Amino acid sequence: MLSLPDLKEKQVLFVKTEQGVDNNLKIINDNIVLLKDGKVQNRLSCSKALAVFIVGECTITSTLIRKSLDYGVSIFLLRDSLENYTSMDSKAAGNYLLRMKQYKFTDELSLAKYIVKNKIRNDLRLLKNAEKISSEEYKTSKKEIFQKIDDVREEKELLGIEGSFAKKFFGIYFAELGWYKRMPRTKIDPYNVLLDMGYTFIFNYADCLLNLFGFDTYKGFYHKLYFQRKSLSCDMVEPLRCLIERRLLSAYHLGQIDKKDFQHINCRYVLKYDKSSKYAKIFLDEIMSNKEDIYLYIKQYYRYMMFEDVDFPDFKIR
């Protein structure tokens, strides 16, 4: 199992391939090596890698896959749009005791309430820290919303509360961006494109950690079982989304977002191919800056599932 000292030395490798170039990723002397047209571009020791994200067309070898999984390195294959279409995960699949507890757990609504409260608390903190609401408004809003969540008796009510809050949150937090609305995957503006990108990265990172502990990531409690949906990863990433939202706003303030980096095609905004690495780095750096906190959050959930006297995890944005 991955320990915190190990994680401190681990890195996420983001490989952006080039069109018209022979992109090749292979193992050389226990290093993951990227070659373009046969020339070495970069390398990273297998022992220092946690996950590899490959965007675009790239040749990989069976030795790379085998060695990566031996070292506990997960490989994610992404389209140019950053859609994760398949992965080769390093996982503790033999942890049958954990999986038995996952499937025997019955009070799923109580866990769903914890997750939604954690997500809303972090978003309220973002609003307060950005001085978009006062400390008094923070306390009042949290008390009122948490009371509504405590009174919930079925999951549809909880979904309604979360959705209503999220709509208000995005409108207030991103008001200066000329925010219209959150529309996942429809790409109605550059900011939705970037949120989708950041959410994709942090989802895959959380999914990677859950696999390393041996969870069945398809068995969630807030997001229910659905064909080929990693419902547990969807659950655990909810309180982490605030990291991406905060980074998007700070990127806007720092002038790092240029609308010329996007194209408007068939009523959808698309990030230009040669600009995606620029924004990927922004979000990957944010995730890596918080990787230890995310690890401890996932580890606490593992302990919660395995031991009766452990509290459910609470991810607190710094």
SERO-4910 file (N, C-alpha, C, O; in steps of 0.05 Angstrom, whole numbers):
BEGIN
 pado doro    nc1    nc2    nc3   cac1   cac2   cac3    cc1    cc2    cc3    oc1    oc2    oc3
  Met    A     17    -24      0      0      0      0     18     25      0     39     26     13
  Leu    A      9     45    -14     25     70    -16     24     85     11      3     90     22
  Ser    A     48     92     21     50    107     46     54    137     40     61    144     17
  Leu    A     49    154     60     52    182     56     81    190     49     85    206     31
  Pro    A    101    179     63    129    186     54    134    178     25    148    193     11
  Asp    A    123    156     16    126    148    -12    113    169    -30    125    177    -50
  Leu    A     89    177    -22     74    195    -39     89    222    -43     87    234    -64
  Lys    A    103    231    -22    117    257    -23    137    257    -45    144    279    -56
  Glu    A    148    234    -52    168    232    -73    156    226   -101    170    227   -121
  Lys    A    130    221   -101    117    212   -126    109    237   -143    103    258   -133
  Gln    A    108    232   -170    100    253   -188     80    243   -208     79    218   -213
  Val    A     64    260   -219     46    254   -241     59    263   -267     67    286   -269
  Leu    A     61    245   -286     73    251   -312     52    257   -332     34    240   -337
  Phe    A     53    280   -344     33    288   -365     48    289   -392     66    304   -396
  Val    A     39    271   -410     52    269   -436     34    280   -458     12    269   -462
  Lys    A     42    301   -470     26    314   -492     40    307   -518     62    316   -524
  Thr    A     27    290   -534     40    281   -559     36    303   -581     20    321   -578
  Glu    A     52    300   -602     51    319   -625     41    305   -650     49    282   -655
  Gln    A     25    318   -665     16    308   -691     39    308   -711     55    326   -711
  Gly    A     40    287   -728     60    285   -749     87    277   -738    108    278   -752
  Val    A     88    269   -712    113    260   -699    109    232   -689     87    225   -679
  Asp    A    130    216   -690    129    189   -679    133    191   -648    156    193   -639
  Asn    A    111    190   -633    112    192   -604    114    164   -593     98    147   -599
  Asn    A    134    160   -576    139    133   -565    145    135   -535    162    151   -527
  Leu    A    132    119   -520    136    119   -491    146     90   -484    131     71   -489
  Lys    A    169     88   -472    180     62   -466    195     62   -440    201     83   -428
  Ile    A    203     38   -431    219     35   -407    248     31   -416    254     13   -432
  Ile    A    266     47   -405    295     44   -409    309     46   -382    308     67   -369
  Asn    A    321     24   -373    335     23   -348    317     33   -325    325     49   -308
  Asp    A    293     22   -324    273     28   -302    266     58   -302    258     68   -281
  Asn    A    268     71   -324    258     98   -328    236     98   -349    238     84   -369
  Ile    A    215    114   -344    195    119   -365    207    141   -383    211    163   -374
  Val    A    211    134   -408    224    153   -427    206    160   -450    194    143   -462
  Leu    A    204    186   -455    188    196   -478    207    202   -501    226    217   -498
  Leu    A    202    190   -524    218    195   -548    200    206   -570    177    197   -573
  Lys    A    210    226   -584    196    237   -607    214    235   -631    236    247   -632
  Asp    A    205    220   -651    222    214   -675    248    202   -666    269    208   -678
  Gly    A    247    185   -646    271    170   -637    289    185   -618    309    174   -609
  Lys    A    283    211   -613    300    227   -595    288    229   -568    264    235   -565
  Val    A    304    225   -547    294    227   -520    287    255   -513    303    274   -516
  Gln    A    262    259   -503    252    285   -496    251    289   -466    257    311   -455
  Asn    A    245    268   -451    242    270   -422    243    242   -411    238    222   -424
  Arg    A    250    240   -385    249    214   -371    243    218   -342    248    239   -330
  Leu    A    231    197   -330    224    198   -302    228    169   -291    218    150   -303
  Ser    A    240    167   -268    244    141   -256    217    129   -249    199    142   -239
  Cys    A    214    103   -254    189     89   -247    183     91   -217    160     93   -210
  Ser    A    204     91   -201    199     92   -172    189    119   -163    179    122   -141
  Lys    A    191    140   -180    182    167   -173    155    174   -186    144    196   -181
  Ala    A    144    156   -202    119    162   -216     96    149   -202     97    127   -192
  Leu    A     74    164   -201     49    154   -189     29    148   -212     15    127   -211
  Ala    A     28    165   -232      9    161   -254     20    175   -279     34    195   -277
  Val    A     12    164   -302     20    176   -327     -5    182   -343    -21    164   -348
  Phe    A     -8    207   -352    -31    215   -368    -20    220   -397     -3    237   -401
  Ile    A    -30    205   -416    -21    207   -444    -43    219   -460    -65    207   -463
  Val    A    -38    242   -472    -58    256   -488    -50    254   -517    -29    261   -525
  Gly    A    -69    242   -533    -63    239   -562    -53    212   -569    -53    194   -552
  Glu    A    -43    209   -594    -33    183   -604     -4    179   -595     13    196   -599
  Cys    A      0    155   -583     27    149   -573     31    119   -574     13    103   -568
  Thr    A     55    110   -581     62     81   -581     72     74   -553     91     87   -543
  Ile    A     60     54   -541     70     44   -515     76     14   -518     64      0   -535
  Thr    A     93      4   -502    101    -24   -504     90    -41   -481     82    -30   -461
  Ser    A     89    -67   -485     79    -85   -464     97    -84   -440     88    -87   -417
  Thr    A    123    -79   -445    142    -77   -423    136    -52   -406    138    -53   -382
  Leu    A    129    -31   -419    121     -6   -405     97    -12   -387     97     -4   -363
  Ile    A     77    -25   -397     53    -31   -382     60    -49   -358     52    -43   -335
  Arg    A     74    -70   -363     81    -89   -342     98    -76   -320     92    -78   -296
  Lys    A    119    -61   -328    136    -49   -309    122    -27   -293    126    -24   -269
  Ser    A    105    -12   -307     90      9   -293     72     -2   -271     71      8   -249
  Leu    A     57    -23   -278     40    -35   -258     55    -48   -236     47    -48   -213
  Asp    A     79    -60   -242     96    -71   -221    105    -49   -201    107    -55   -177
  Tyr    A    110    -25   -211    118     -3   -194     95     12   -182     99     32   -167
  Gly    A     70      4   -188     47     18   -178     40     44   -192     29     62   -180
  Val    A     47     45   -218     42     69   -234     17     63   -252     17     44   -267
  Ser    A     -3     81   -249    -27     78   -266    -23     94   -291    -11    115   -292
  Ile    A    -34     83   -313    -32     96   -340    -60    104   -349    -77     87   -350
  Phe    A    -64    129   -356    -89    139   -366    -86    148   -395    -68    165   -401
  Leu    A   -102    139   -413   -102    147   -441   -124    166   -446   -148    160   -442
  Leu    A   -117    190   -456   -137    212   -460   -138    220   -489   -117    219   -503
  Arg    A   -161    227   -499   -164    238   -525   -153    267   -525   -147    278   -504
  Asp    A   -151    279   -549   -142    306   -550   -160    325   -534   -151    346   -525
  Ser    A   -186    317   -531   -205    333   -516   -202    329   -486   -217    340   -470
  Leu    A   -182    311   -478   -176    304   -451   -197    285   -439   -198    282   -415
  Glu    A   -213    273   -456   -232    252   -447   -216    227   -441   -200    218   -458
  Asn    A   -219    216   -417   -205    191   -409   -220    167   -421   -241    160   -411
  Tyr    A   -209    155   -442   -224    133   -455   -216    106   -445   -231     86   -449
  Thr    A   -193    103   -433   -186     77   -420   -162     82   -401   -149    102   -402
  Ser    A   -158     63   -384   -136     65   -364   -126     37   -357   -141     18   -359
  Met    A   -102     37   -348    -90     12   -337    -81     19   -309    -60     32   -304
  Asp    A    -98     12   -290    -94     21   -262    -78      1   -246    -81    -23   -248
  Ser    A    -60     13   -230    -47     -3   -209    -66     -4   -185    -74     17   -175
  Lys    A    -73    -28   -177    -93    -30   -155    -88    -53   -137    -76    -73   -145
  Ala    A    -97    -51   -112    -95    -73    -93   -121    -89    -95   -137    -89    -77
  Ala    A   -124   -102   -118   -149   -116   -124   -155   -139   -105   -178   -148   -103
  Gly    A   -134   -149    -91   -138   -172    -74   -149   -164    -46   -152   -182    -29
  Asn    A   -155   -139    -42   -165   -131    -15   -195   -137    -13   -212   -119    -14
  Tyr    A   -201   -163    -11   -229   -172    -12   -244   -163     13   -269   -159     12
  Leu    A   -231   -160     36   -245   -152     60   -256   -124     57   -279   -118     65
  Leu    A   -241   -106     45   -250    -79     40   -274    -80     21   -294    -66     26
  Arg    A   -273    -95      0   -295    -96    -19   -320   -109     -7   -342   -101    -14
  Met    A   -317   -128     10   -340   -139     24   -354   -118     41   -378   -117     42
  Lys    A   -338   -102     55   -349    -80     71   -363    -60     54   -384    -49     61
  Gln    A   -352    -54     30   -365    -35     12   -393    -44      4   -412    -28      5
  Tyr    A   -395    -69     -3   -421    -79    -13   -440    -86      9   -464    -88      4
  Lys    A   -431    -90     34   -448    -95     56   -459    -70     70   -478    -71     84
  Phe    A   -445    -48     64   -453    -22     77   -481    -14     67   -486    -13     43
  Thr    A   -499     -7     86   -527     -2     79   -535     28     83   -552     37     69
  Asp    A   -523     42    102   -531     69    108   -518     89     89   -502    106     98
  Glu    A   -523     86     63   -510    102     43   -518    132     44   -503    149     37
  Leu    A   -543    137     52   -553    165     53   -537    181     73   -531    205     68
  Ser    A   -529    169     95   -513    185    115   -486    192    104   -477    215    109
  Leu    A   -474    175     88   -448    181     76   -451    203     54   -435    220     52
  Ala    A   -473    200     39   -479    220     18   -482    248     31   -473    268     20
  Lys    A   -494    249     54   -498    275     68   -471    286     77   -466    311     74
  Tyr    A   -453    269     86   -426    278     94   -412    291     70   -400    312     72
  Ile    A   -413    277     47   -400    286     23   -410    313     14   -395    331      7
  Val    A   -437    316     13   -449    341      4   -443    363     23   -437    386     15
  Lys    A   -443    358     49   -436    379     69   -407    388     65   -402    411     65
  Asn    A   -389    368     61   -361    375     57   -357    392     32   -342    412     33
  Lys    A   -371    385     10   -369    400    -14   -379    429    -11   -366    448    -19
  Ile    A   -402    432      2   -414    458      6   -398    475     25   -394    499     21
  Arg    A   -387    462     46   -371    477     65   -346    489     51   -339    512     56
  Asn    A   -333    473     34   -310    483     20   -316    505      0   -301    524     -2
  Asp    A   -339    503    -13   -347    524    -32   -354    550    -17   -348    571    -27
  Leu    A   -366    547      6   -372    571     22   -346    584     32   -344    608     34
  Arg    A   -326    567     38   -300    578     46   -287    594     22   -275    615     26
  Leu    A   -291    583     -2   -281    598    -25   -294    625    -27   -280    645    -32
  Leu    A   -320    626    -24   -334    651    -26   -325    671     -4   -321    694     -9
  Lys    A   -321    660     20   -313    677     42   -284    687     38   -278    711     42
  Asn    A   -266    669     30   -238    677     26   -235    696      3   -216    712      3
  Ala    A   -253    695    -17   -252    713    -39   -267    739    -33   -270    756    -51
  Glu    A   -277    741     -9   -292    765      1   -318    770    -16   -325    792    -21
  Lys    A   -330    748    -24   -355    750    -39   -379    746    -21   -401    752    -28
  Ile    A   -374    736      3   -393    736     25   -379    743     51   -354    739     53
  Ser    A   -393    753     70   -381    760     96   -379    735    114   -390    714    108
  Ser    A   -364    738    135   -361    716    154   -388    709    166   -394    685    172
  Glu    A   -405    729    171   -431    724    182   -449    709    162   -464    691    169
  Glu    A   -447    717    136   -463    703    115   -453    674    112   -469    656    107
  Tyr    A   -427    670    116   -416    643    115   -429    626    136   -438    603    131
  Lys    A   -429    636    161   -440    620    183   -470    615    180   -479    593    184
  Thr    A   -484    636    171   -513    633    168   -521    614    146   -538    597    149
  Ser    A   -507    617    123   -513    599    100   -506    570    107   -522    552    100
  Lys    A   -484    566    120   -476    539    127   -496    526    146   -504    503    143
  Lys    A   -505    541    166   -524    531    185   -551    524    172   -562    502    177
  Glu    A   -560    541    154   -586    537    141   -585    513    122   -603    496    122
  Ile    A   -564    511    106   -561    489     86   -557    463    100   -568    443     93
  Phe    A   -540    463    121   -535    438    135   -560    427    149   -564    403    151
  Gln    A   -577    446    159   -602    437    171   -620    424    151   -633    403    157
  Lys    A   -621    435    127   -636    423    105   -626    395     98   -641    376     94
  Ile    A   -599    392     98   -587    366     92   -594    346    114   -599    323    108
  Asp    A   -592    355    139   -599    337    161   -628    327    159   -633    304    168
  Asp    A   -645    343    149   -674    336    147   -680    318    123   -703    308    121
  Val    A   -661    315    105   -666    299     81   -672    270     88   -660    258    105
  Arg    A   -692    259     74   -700    231     78   -695    213     54   -696    189     56
  Glu    A   -690    225     31   -685    209      7   -665    224    -11   -661    248     -9
  Glu    A   -651    209    -28   -629    219    -43   -637    241    -63   -621    259    -68
  Lys    A   -661    240    -74   -669    260    -93   -670    288    -80   -663    308    -93
  Glu    A   -678    289    -55   -679    314    -40   -650    325    -38   -645    349    -41
  Leu    A   -632    307    -32   -604    315    -28   -592    326    -54   -578    346    -54
  Leu    A   -598    312    -76   -589    321   -102   -600    349   -109   -586    366   -120
  Gly    A   -625    354   -101   -637    380   -105   -624    402    -90   -619    424   -100
  Ile    A   -617    397    -65   -603    416    -48   -576    423    -59   -568    446    -61
  Glu    A   -561    402    -67   -534    406    -78   -536    422   -104   -520    440   -108
  Gly    A   -554    415   -121   -557    428   -147   -564    457   -144   -553    474   -159
  Ser    A   -582    463   -126   -591    491   -121   -568    508   -111   -564    530   -119
  Phe    A   -553    496    -92   -530    511    -81   -509    516   -102   -498    538   -104
  Ala    A   -502    495   -118   -482    497   -138   -488    519   -158   -470    534   -166
  Lys    A   -513    521   -166   -521    542   -185   -515    570   -174   -505    587   -188
  Lys    A   -522    574   -148   -517    600   -136   -487    605   -132   -477    627   -137
  Phe    A   -473    583   -124   -444    586   -120   -430    595   -145   -414    614   -144
  Phe    A   -434    581   -167   -420    588   -192   -427    617   -200   -409    631   -210
  Gly    A   -452    625   -197   -460    652   -205   -446    673   -189   -438    694   -200
  Ile    A   -441    668   -163   -428    688   -146   -398    687   -149   -385    708   -152
  Tyr    A   -387    663   -148   -358    660   -148   -345    668   -174   -323    680   -174
  Phe    A   -358    662   -196   -347    669   -222   -361    693   -236   -360    695   -260
  Ala    A   -373    710   -220   -389    732   -231   -371    750   -248   -380    759   -270
  Glu    A   -347    755   -240   -329    774   -255   -320    762   -281   -309    777   -298
  Leu    A   -324    736   -285   -316    723   -310   -338    726   -331   -336    717   -354
  Gly    A   -361    739   -323   -384    740   -341   -397    713   -342   -407    704   -364
  Trp    A   -399    699   -319   -409    672   -318   -437    669   -327   -454    686   -320
  Tyr    A   -443    649   -344   -470    644   -353   -482    621   -337   -501    626   -321
  Lys    A   -472    597   -340   -481    574   -324   -462    551   -327   -447    550   -347
  Arg    A   -463    533   -308   -447    508   -310   -462    488   -327   -484    479   -321
  Met    A   -449    480   -349   -460    460   -367   -438    440   -374   -424    444   -394
  Pro    A   -436    419   -358   -415    399   -363   -415    387   -391   -436    380   -401
  Arg    A   -392    386   -403   -387    373   -429   -400    387   -453   -395    378   -475
  Thr    A   -416    408   -449   -427    422   -472   -409    444   -483   -413    453   -505
  Lys    A   -389    452   -467   -368    470   -476   -380    497   -486   -373    506   -508
  Ile    A   -398    509   -470   -411    534   -479   -393    558   -477   -399    579   -489
  Asp    A   -371    556   -462   -352    578   -460   -325    567   -451   -323    544   -442
  Pro    A   -303    583   -453   -277    573   -446   -275    564   -416   -260    546   -410
  Tyr    A   -291    577   -399   -289    570   -370   -300    543   -365   -290    528   -348
  Asn    A   -322    535   -378   -332    508   -375   -313    488   -386   -310    466   -375
  Val    A   -299    495   -408   -279    477   -419   -257    471   -399   -248    449   -395
  Leu    A   -248    493   -386   -226    490   -367   -235    476   -341   -219    460   -330
  Leu    A   -259    480   -332   -269    465   -309   -270    436   -315   -263    419   -299
  Asp    A   -280    429   -339   -281    401   -347   -253    389   -347   -249    366   -338
  Met    A   -233    404   -357   -206    394   -357   -196    389   -328   -186    367   -322
  Gly    A   -199    409   -311   -189    406   -284   -203    384   -269   -191    368   -254
  Tyr    A   -230    382   -272   -245    361   -259   -236    333   -268   -235    315   -253
  Thr    A   -230    331   -294   -220    305   -305   -194    297   -292   -191    273   -284
  Phe    A   -176    315   -289   -150    309   -276   -153    301   -247   -142    280   -239
  Ile    A   -169    316   -232   -171    310   -203   -188    285   -199   -183    270   -179
  Phe    A   -207    279   -217   -222    254   -215   -203    230   -219   -204    211   -204
  Asn    A   -186    232   -240   -168    209   -245   -147    206   -223   -139    183   -218
  Tyr    A   -139    228   -211   -120    226   -189   -133    212   -165   -121    194   -153
  Ala    A   -157    220   -158   -171    208   -136   -177    178   -142   -174    161   -124
  Asp    A   -184    173   -167   -190    145   -175   -165    128   -172   -166    105   -164
  Cys    A   -142    140   -180   -116    126   -177   -111    118   -148   -103     96   -143
  Leu    A   -115    137   -130   -109    131   -102   -129    111    -90   -121     93    -75
  Leu    A   -154    112    -98   -174     93    -89   -166     65    -98   -169     45    -83
  Asn    A   -157     62   -122   -148     36   -132   -124     26   -117   -122      2   -112
  Leu    A   -106     44   -109    -82     35    -95    -89     24    -67    -74      8    -57
  Phe    A   -111     33    -56   -120     22    -30   -137     -3    -34   -142    -17    -14
  Gly    A   -146     -9    -58   -161    -33    -63   -191    -30    -65   -205    -50    -64
  Phe    A   -201     -6    -66   -230     -2    -69   -240    -11    -96   -226    -11   -116
  Asp    A   -265    -20    -96   -280    -23   -121   -291      5   -127   -311     13   -115
  Thr    A   -279     19   -146   -287     47   -151   -313     49   -166   -323     71   -170
  Tyr    A   -325     26   -173   -352     27   -186   -374     26   -165   -397     31   -172
  Lys    A   -367     20   -140   -388     18   -119   -387     43   -102   -371     46    -84
  Gly    A   -405     62   -108   -407     87    -93   -430     86    -73   -441     65    -68
  Phe    A   -436    109    -62   -458    111    -43   -476    135    -49   -500    134    -44
  Tyr    A   -465    157    -60   -481    180    -68   -488    176    -98   -511    178   -106
  His    A   -468    171   -114   -472    162   -142   -477    132   -141   -459    117   -132
  Lys    A   -499    123   -152   -506     95   -150   -493     79   -172   -481     90   -191
  Leu    A   -495     53   -170   -484     35   -190   -496     41   -217   -520     42   -220
  Tyr    A   -478     44   -236   -487     50   -264   -465     38   -282   -442     40   -276
  Phe    A   -474     27   -304   -455     13   -322   -431     30   -330   -434     52   -341
  Gln    A   -407     20   -323   -381     32   -330   -377     60   -317   -360     75   -327
  Arg    A   -392     67   -297   -387     92   -283   -373     86   -256   -382     70   -241
  Lys    A   -350    100   -252   -336     96   -227   -349    113   -205   -340    135   -199
  Ser    A   -370    103   -194   -387    118   -176   -373    127   -151   -378    149   -141
  Leu    A   -356    109   -140   -342    117   -115   -323    140   -121   -320    158   -104
  Ser    A   -309    139   -143   -291    161   -151   -307    187   -154   -298    209   -147
  Cys    A   -331    185   -166   -348    208   -169   -356    219   -141   -357    244   -137
  Asp    A   -361    202   -122   -368    210    -95   -345    225    -82   -348    247    -72
  Met    A   -321    212    -81   -299    223    -66   -287    248    -77   -274    263    -63
  Val    A   -291    253   -103   -280    276   -116   -297    301   -110   -287    324   -114
  Glu    A   -321    298   -101   -339    321    -98   -327    343    -80   -327    366    -88
  Pro    A   -317    336    -56   -305    358    -39   -279    368    -50   -269    389    -40
  Leu    A   -267    355    -70   -241    363    -81   -244    383   -104   -225    396   -112
  Arg    A   -268    386   -115   -273    403   -138   -265    432   -132   -259    447   -150
  Cys    A   -267    440   -106   -261    467    -99   -233    475   -106   -227    499   -112
  Leu    A   -214    456   -107   -187    462   -115   -185    472   -144   -171    491   -150
  Ile    A   -201    459   -161   -201    467   -189   -215    494   -192   -207    511   -208
  Glu    A   -237    498   -178   -252    523   -180   -235    547   -170   -235    568   -183
  Arg    A   -221    543   -148   -203    564   -138   -181    570   -158   -174    593   -162
  Arg    A   -170    549   -170   -148    553   -188   -157    567   -214   -142    583   -226
  Leu    A   -181    561   -223   -192    575   -247   -194    605   -242   -187    621   -259
  Leu    A   -205    612   -219   -208    640   -213   -181    654   -210   -178    677   -219
  Ser    A   -162    641   -197   -136    654   -194   -122    656   -221   -108    676   -226
  Ala    A   -126    636   -239   -114    638   -266   -126    662   -281   -112    675   -296
  Tyr    A   -152    667   -277   -164    690   -290   -152    716   -279   -146    734   -294
  His    A   -149    718   -253   -137    742   -240   -108    746   -249    -99    769   -251
  Leu    A    -94    724   -254    -66    726   -261    -62    731   -292    -39    732   -301
  Gly    A    -84    732   -306    -83    736   -335    -72    712   -350    -61    715   -372
  Gln    A    -76    688   -339    -66    664   -351    -85    652   -372    -78    634   -387
  Ile    A   -109    662   -372   -130    652   -391   -132    671   -414   -139    695   -411
  Asp    A   -127    661   -438   -129    677   -462   -150    664   -480   -147    641   -489
  Lys    A   -171    679   -486   -193    668   -502   -184    662   -531   -198    647   -545
  Lys    A   -161    673   -539   -150    666   -566   -139    637   -567   -134    627   -588
  Asp    A   -137    625   -543   -127    597   -542   -150    578   -549   -146    553   -550
  Phe    A   -174    588   -553   -198    571   -557   -209    577   -585   -207    599   -596
  Gln    A   -222    556   -596   -236    559   -622   -266    553   -617   -273    537   -600
  His    A   -283    567   -632   -312    562   -630   -321    546   -655   -322    557   -677
  Ile    A   -326    521   -651   -333    503   -672   -359    489   -666   -363    476   -645
  Asn    A   -378    491   -685   -404    478   -682   -417    484   -655   -427    467   -641
  Cys    A   -418    510   -649   -430    520   -624   -417    510   -599   -429    511   -577
  Arg    A   -392    501   -601   -377    492   -577   -349    504   -577   -337    508   -598
  Tyr    A   -340    511   -554   -312    521   -551   -293    497   -548   -299    478   -533
  Val    A   -271    498   -563   -251    477   -562   -224    489   -558   -217    509   -570
  Leu    A   -209    478   -540   -182    488   -534   -163    479   -557   -163    456   -565
  Lys    A   -148    498   -568   -130    492   -590   -110    471   -581   -100    471   -558
  Tyr    A   -103    454   -599    -87    430   -593    -60    438   -580    -52    426   -560
  Asp    A    -47    459   -591    -21    466   -581    -22    483   -555     -1    490   -545
  Lys    A    -46    488   -545    -49    504   -521    -57    487   -497    -57    497   -474
  Ser    A    -64    462   -501    -75    446   -479    -55    441   -457    -62    441   -434
  Ser    A    -30    438   -464     -9    433   -444     -6    456   -425      0    453   -401
  Lys    A    -11    481   -435     -9    505   -418    -29    504   -395    -22    509   -372
  Tyr    A    -53    496   -401    -74    496   -381    -73    470   -364    -80    470   -341
  Ala    A    -64    448   -377    -60    423   -362    -41    428   -339    -45    418   -317
  Lys    A    -19    442   -345      1    447   -324    -10    463   -301     -4    458   -278
  Ile    A    -28    482   -307    -40    499   -286    -55    481   -266    -51    484   -242
  Phe    A    -71    462   -276    -87    446   -259    -71    423   -246    -75    416   -223
  Leu    A    -52    411   -261    -36    390   -250    -18    400   -228    -13    386   -208
  Asp    A     -8    425   -231      9    437   -209     -8    441   -184      1    437   -162
  Glu    A    -33    449   -188    -51    453   -165    -56    426   -150    -56    425   -126
  Ile    A    -61    405   -166    -66    379   -154    -41    369   -139    -43    359   -117
  Met    A    -18    372   -152      7    363   -139     13    379   -114     25    369    -95
  Ser    A      5    405   -113      9    421    -89     -8    412    -66     -1    417    -43
  Asn    A    -29    397    -72    -47    388    -51    -48    357    -50    -66    345    -38
  Lys    A    -28    344    -62    -30    315    -65    -29    301    -38    -42    280    -35
  Glu    A    -15    312    -18    -14    299      8    -40    301     23    -49    281     35
  Asp    A    -53    324     21    -80    327     34   -100    308     21   -117    297     35
  Ile    A    -99    305     -6   -117    288    -20   -112    259    -12   -131    243     -7
  Tyr    A    -87    252    -10    -79    224     -2    -90    218     26   -102    197     30
  Leu    A    -86    237     45    -96    232     73   -126    230     74   -137    216     90
  Tyr    A   -140    245     57   -169    244     55   -178    217     45   -197    205     57
  Ile    A   -165    206     25   -173    179     15   -165    158     35   -180    139     40
  Lys    A   -142    161     48   -133    142     68   -153    141     92   -159    120    103
  Gln    A   -163    165    100   -182    166    122   -208    151    115   -220    138    132
  Tyr    A   -216    153     89   -240    138     81   -235    108     82   -252     93     89
  Tyr    A   -211    100     74   -203     72     76   -205     62    105   -217     41    111
  Arg    A   -194     78    124   -195     71    152   -224     71    162   -231     54    178
  Tyr    A   -240     89    152   -268     90    161   -283     65    152   -298     54    168
  Met    A   -277     55    128   -291     31    119   -280      5    133   -295    -14    136
  Met    A   -255      6    141   -243    -18    153   -246    -21    183   -247    -43    194
  Phe    A   -248      2    196   -249      2    226   -273     17    236   -280     38    225
  Glu    A   -285      7    257   -310     18    267   -307     45    282   -326     60    284
  Asp    A   -284     50    294   -280     73    311   -267     97    297   -256    115    310
  Val    A   -268     98    271   -256    120    255   -277    138    243   -297    128    232
  Asp    A   -273    164    244   -292    183    233   -291    184    202   -270    178    190
  Phe    A   -313    192    190   -314    196    161   -296    219    154   -294    239    169
  Pro    A   -281    218    132   -262    239    125   -275    266    118   -297    268    109
  Asp    A   -260    287    124   -268    314    117   -245    328    104   -224    333    116
  Phe    A   -248    335     78   -227    349     63   -231    379     67   -251    390     60
  Lys    A   -210    391     78   -211    420     84   -192    435     65   -168    430     65
  Ile    A   -203    452     49   -187    468     31   -171    488     47   -182    500     66
  Arg    A   -146    492     41   -129    510     56   -134    538     49   -121    557     59
***
